[in-house]
Amino acid sequence: MKREAVIRGAAAGLFVLGILLAARAAWQTEPVAAQIRAKLADLEQMRSLQAGSAREEQAVAFFEGMADHRPAPLRELAGRLFPGFPSAVQTGEDRPAASGWTIRAAEISLDPVSFADISRLLLELRGDGTRPPWQLTDCQIKASEQGAGQGRVVLGVQALEK
């Protein structure tokens, strides 16, 4: 009989201990789940940063592989396409970029100009793939009262240079 009482007492003690452990686990589940969710969000953000870093590394490798690390001279390009606008190009501020590259900024102002000719200029700005292209950052077009298809065009451009 004594042995049965000891077993029943031990079983009751283990039962109470089990209930206490289950209650403690239930009480701690939400904070632990919140920590896991936060760590998963951090992991997703790190993966996103890693993907962005890989794109930047590919872009640097692409530009490093070009034959000439300077974009086409804008004054020459604009002068060739628009001989009547010798001072159409105004240079802007240079900003440092990754891996020793510099972002060159400029503005091209043409007035009056045929809007059809602007597409030729935009194609020329893209370049031939052997040097960094000029990228359009701003475009302002104002129609002229002198004739249809003409007006004032101001293009903001930028390009990488090393």
N, C-alpha and C positions, 0 to 999 in steps of 0.2 A: 504494500500500500504506500509506503514511504517513497518507493521508487516511482510510482505513478504520480504522486504529488510533485515530485521534483521535475518529472517530464512535463506535466501540465504547467507548472510554474515557468519552466524554460520556454515552452511553446507560447505561453501568454506573453512573456517578456519579448520573445522574438517577434510576435505579432505586433506588439506595441512599437517595437523598434522599427519594424517594416512600415507601419503607418506613419511614424515620425519621419523616416527617410523619404517616403513617397511625398509627404507634405512639403518637406524641405526641397525636394527636386522640383515639385510643381511651383513652389515659390521662387526658385532660382531660374526656371526655364526662360521666362521672358527677358530678363536682363542678359542672359547668355545668348539667346536668340538675337537680341538687339546688337550685341557685340559681333556676332557672326555676320549679320546683315551689313554692319558698318565695314567690316573687313572685306566683304564681297564687293561693296561699293568702291572701297579703296583699290582693290584689285582691278576692277573694271576701269577705273580712272588711270591706273598705271598702264594697263593694256592700251588705252587710248593714247596716252603720252608716248608709249613705245612705237605705236603705229605712226604717229606724227613725226617722231624722230627718224624712223625709217624713210619716210617720204622726204624729209629734209636731207638725209644722207644721199638718197638717190638724186635729188636736185643738185646737190653740190657735186656729185660725181658726173652728172650730165654737163654742168657748166665747166668743170675742170677738164673734161674731155674735148672741149671746143678748141679749134685751131687758134683762134684769136680771143683773148679774154677782154677785149674792149668792144663795146657796141659800135655800130656804124656812126660816123660823125654826123650829127644832126644838121649842122650848117651846110655840109656838102650835100646831104640827102635832100634837104629842103631847097637848096640852091639849084640842084639839078632838076627837080620837079617844078619848082616855081622860081624861075630866074629873076622875076621882078621883085622878089621879097628877100633882099640880102640880110636884113636884120630881123627876120621873122622868128629867130630862136633866142630865147632868154634862158640862161642856165639857172638852176635852182640850187638848193643846199644839198650837199652830199651827206649821206648817213652811212655809218658802218654796218656791214652785214656779216654773215657767218663766214668762217674760214678765210679771213683776209679780203673778202670781197667788199665792194662799196656800192651803195645804191646812188646812182646819178639821177637827178631830177632835172627836168627842163619843161619849157612851155613854148609851143609853136603858135604864133598868131598870124593869121592870113586874112587880109581885108582889102578889097573884095576878092573873093575866090569862088570858083565854080564848085558847087557841092559834089559834082561828079568827080572832080579831081581829088577830092579828099579820100575817096576809096583807094586811089592809087598810092597816096601817101601812107595810108594805114597798111597796105600790103608791103610797102617798102620798109615800114617800121618793124615788121615781123622778121625781116632779115632772111638769110639763106641757110641758116642752121650752122654756119661756121663760126659765128660770133653771137654774143648774147643779144636777144631781141629787145626792142623798145616796147614797153607795155603801156597801153593807154590807161591813165588814171583819172582823167577828167576830160569832158568834152562839152564845149559851149558853142552853140550854133545860133546865129541871129540872121534871119532873112533880110535881104537888102530890098530897098524900094526901087533900085535901079533896074532890076530884071529878075525874072523867075529863075530859080536854080542857082542863085548867087547870094553871097552874104559874107558875114564875118564868122570865122571859125577860130576858136582857141582850144588847143589840145594840150592837156597835161600828160607828160610821159615820164617813165622812169625805166632804168635798165641797170643791170649789174655790170660791174667792171672790176678788174683785178690788176 
